[in-house]
């Protein structure tokens, strides 16, 4: 028997929204470079200001009692950027964990990191492990950091795990189902996102949570990521609660299913 991921139910209504808020929000944090270019600043300043937007967003998620928040911090494709920029991004990650981990922990935030750690520098791997271990028992908000992450690569790793189980006789091919695949992904045990937000006006997933986002609602905002704040967060929530989620069925079926 497969362990089915508990999708749970949406968070209860929050003041000013009237309907259930999403339990899990994923954010594609886009536009740091364009934000900087529009102001005549180096791209690095856009990335630095983007970290401040992450802090604001975590605070907003805590205030709105969101249970899971996934941020797309560094994709597998980002390695193709100039070496100086990649090094700067690695430094931002180091500083974010060293400077913010204690506050996240004190606020009841659990940190989980998805993506491949193969080939990462040893000190970064150590910091990621430390963040996960220190906050493991927290349950107010789970902050999932998608780092060195690509959804296609994640699915490929999941297929490899499943193939190994089939090869050693632990799993029959006809036993493979949606739950088998979900349980083999980096996000095993995390409910699928109800809402995906992308900033900067772009309208694509960019290799982010493709399997998990099958029934997510999408909100595309014009703001570049460094300008994202609580007002923008609430704007996305308001758009989400205005929609009727059917999950392939009728409105009445969706109401019974929940999110």
N, C-alpha and C positions, 0 to 999 in steps of 0.2 A: 504494500500500500504506500502511496506517495504522500509526502507531507505537503499539504496544500497551504499556500501562503494565505494568512488571515488578512483579507482586505478590510475587515472591520466596517465601520460606518463613518459617515462624515462627522466632522466636529459639530457640536450644537450651535444654534444661531448665536451670533454675537451682536452686541448693541449696534444699532444702525444698519444692520444687514437684513434681518428678518427671516432669512432662510439659512440652512446649514452651510457652513464654510467647508472648504476642502480639508481633508485630513492630511494630504501630502501635496506639497507644491514643489515643482522643479523649476529652476530658473537658468536660462541661457543668458549669461551676463555679457552682452555684446555692446561694442561701441567705445571702448576705452581709447583706442587710437584715434578714432574720428572726433571724439570729444576733445582730445588734446590738440589735434590739428586745427580744429575750428577756433581754438584760442591761441594759436601760434606757440604751443608748448610742445616739448618732446613727448613721444609716445609713453615714455617711462612715467611721466607725471600722470597720464591718464590711468595707467595701471595702479599707481599708488593711490589715486583718488578712488579707484574702483574698490580697493580694500575697505575704504571708509564706507562705501555703499553696502558692502557685505555686512559690516557691523550694524548699520542702520536696519538692514533687512532682518537680521537675526533678532534684534530688539522688537521689530514690528511683529515678527512671527510669534515671539513669546507673548507679546501683548494680546494678540488675537488668538492665542492658545492653539496654534497650528501644531500638529503632532510631529510631522516630518517635513524637512526642508532640504532639498538637494540643489547644490550650486555647482555649475559646470565651470570648474576653475582652470583646468588645463587639459586640452585634448591630446590624443596621440598625434594629431596632425600639427599641433603647435610646435613640435620639435623642428619643423622646417623653417621656423622664423629665424632671423639673424641671431647669432650666438650671444651677442650682447644683450638682446632683449630676453632670450631664454634664461640667461644667467640672472638677470634682474628679477624675472618672475620667480625663479627658484629662491632668490633672496627674500622676496615678499612672502612666500609661503613660510620660510623659516621664521621670519619676524612675526608673522601672524600667529603661528602656533606658540612661539615663545612669549609673545606679549599678551595674547588673548586667551590662552588656554585656561588660566586660573579663573578669569571672569566667567568664561563659558561654564566651567565646572561649578562655580559657586551659584550660577543661575540654573542649575539642573539640566544643562545641555549635554546630551551624549553625542560624541563625535564618531562617525564612521567614515571610512575612506574606501571608495570603490575605484577600480582601475588596476592596471598592472604595476607592480613594484619592481619588476625585473629590470635591471639596468640602472635603477635610480642610485644616486649617491648614498652612501651608507648613513650619513648623518640625517638625511631626509627620511629615509626608511625608519630610522630610530625615532625621529620626532613623530611620524605618523603613528607608529606603534604606541608611543607614549601617550599621545592624545586619545587613542582608542582605549587603552588600558585604564588610564586615570578616570575616564568618564563613563566606563562601561555600565555602571549601576544607575546612572541618571536616567530619568524618564519624563522630564517635562517637555523637552523637544529633542528630537534626533536630527542633528545636522550632518547630512551626508555630503562629503566633499568628493566630487568626481575629478580625480587627479590622475594624469596620464591615462585618461579614460577615452574609449571609443566604443560605441555600442556594437558595431560589427565585430570588433576584436573580442568584446565580452561574450557575444553569442558564439563565436568560434571556440573560445575557451570552454564554454558550457557544453558544446557539442563534443569536444575532446574528452571532457569528464564523463559524459554519458556513454561515448564510444568505449572508453576504458571499462566501464561497468558492464557493458554488453560483452566485451571481449573476455572478461574474467568470469562470466556466467552469473553475475549478480543481478542482471537486468535483462529481460527479454525484449527484443525490438518492439513487439506489439504492446508492451507495457509503457512505452514512451508516450507521454501526453503533455498538455500544456503545463501541468503542475510539475512534471519532471524537469522540464526546461526552466521554469521559473525558479525552482529550488537549486538549480545549478548555476544561476547567474550570480554576479557580484552582489546583487540586491536581495539575495535570498533572505526571507523573513521580513522584508520591508514591503508594505502595501504599495501597489502601483500608484503613480501620481494621478490625482484628480485634476490638477491644473498645471499647465506648462506656461510659463511667462517667458517671452523673449523681448529684450529691449533693442533699441536702435532701429526699429522699423523693418528689420529683416524677417522673412516668414518661411523658415525652414528649421528642421531639427538638427542639422549639422552633426549627425552621428551621436545623438544624445538620447538615451533611454528609449530606443526604438521599439523594442519588444514591450516594455512596460507601459508605453504611452498609447496603447491600442485604443483606449476609450477615454483618454484625457481630453479635457477642454483646453483650447489654446487661446491665449491672449497676447497679442503683439502690440507693444507700446512704442511710441516714437522716441521716447527719451533715450539718450545714450546712458550706459550703465552708471557712470559716475554721478549722474543726476537723479538716479533712482532713490526714492525716499519713501517715507510712510504713506504720503498722499498717493504716490504711484502704486504702492502695494495695495492700498485700499481700493484704488480704482480698478485694479485687476480682480480683486475679490468681489467688488460690486458687479463687474461684468460676469464673473463666474456664477454668482447666485441668481442672476437674471435669466440664465439658460435652463432649459429642461434637459436633463440627461436621460437618454433612453436605453443606452447599452444594447442597441440593436432591436429593442422591442418598442412597445407603445409607451405613451406617457404614464399610463396606469401601472404598467409592468415596472417601469423605471422607479416609480415611487415606492414599490414594494421591495425592489432590489437594493436601493440605497447606493452609496458610492464608496 
